[in-house]
Amino acid sequence: AAPDVEAADGTQALPVPAAQISQAVQAVAARSVSGIAARAAHTAHAAQLGLPLDIPAPNRALNWRFSFDSFVVGPNNELAFAASRGICRETLSADTLFLSSGPGLGKTHLMQAVGRALCEVSNRAAPRVEYLTAEEFATRLIAALKAREVDRFKARYRDVDVLLLEDVHFLQGKERMQDEVLATVKALKSRGSRVVLSSSFAARDLKNLDTQLVSRFCSGFLAHIDKPGFETRRRILCEKARLHQVMLPDNVTDLLADHIRTDVRQIESCLHNLVLKAKLLNRQISMEMAWEVLGHYAQQEVVMDFEGIVRKVCEGFGISPKQLNSRSRKREYVVARNSVFYLARKHTDLSLKEIGDRFSRRHSTVLKGITSIEREMSRETPLGRQVTNTLSLIERNGRITYP
């Protein structure tokens, strides 16, 4: 029998046959299943394209690892530090900041410090901040093109208050990506937004880039970071030791600051290993322990001149100087040659042009080779690990065994 149904006004409604109710329930269930299946198919399609279903709004609570407070300022970086603080406080009379330096000298620290400082503003609504590398920007653009979501992509990056874009040298030779970055920077500047860029190379050294894009890079404030001197390295060690909550003896601090001269990452890594060793052995940090750890980084001060770099790279990659300088495109020759470019730029005062002249190569070839090596080393691939290990051994003590 069909149940009686009471209407909203309390009157008795007409009875509804049970069969009709059953059909209605089945129809609703079918529509629900159909909707779930459609959403699952859409999710799978988006996953295949590598594009997130819902592009989130610019994140105001990113996990910033660095801040201005933990940045050690010295003669080598004080201009870059002041400019970065200035663009946050709007005291810098430019809406674009271009930071450049060799690897491991503080570009990423300052970029993240800018983002963190802006996101912690409390006297007004937090600004919309986007932080990513140029390679990530390109990858997301490709995914958006495949998914026909370009308008959505543009809306995400052109409607922010601050864009923090790292490693813009990755854009060299990639015209489609350059066009999009140029359009994005133009759109941001027209709405009064701020742009902070970083690169391993000075803006003037970038090649195979649209002249308008280079002009945009140079239109703001340019700040270069040099290698830290002894006193700055010493203060970095003291600051990192404070963060590790350990007491670092003065003689140990001097020892590490005197022997680790390449970059800040090496200093941090050496100290981190020293602290871990002391904790594992439940011992106080001593000169003897410091010398043991230091042996993994630099047995003695290695002066890496160009000829020495060439010799050690040839030994490490098992090739001759003639093969290194050849026009062959064999992978091992190219990787070895790019490794020389990378080490020569990092450890000598030679310009990109001077390095290229040693190999009868153009300035742009050297720049491209260094970019290629840096990208390879950042990837967890067999070749990337092999190159990283080889170059690390060269830098640590000048003696290498090819992995």
Disulfide bonds with the S-S distance in Angstrom:
none
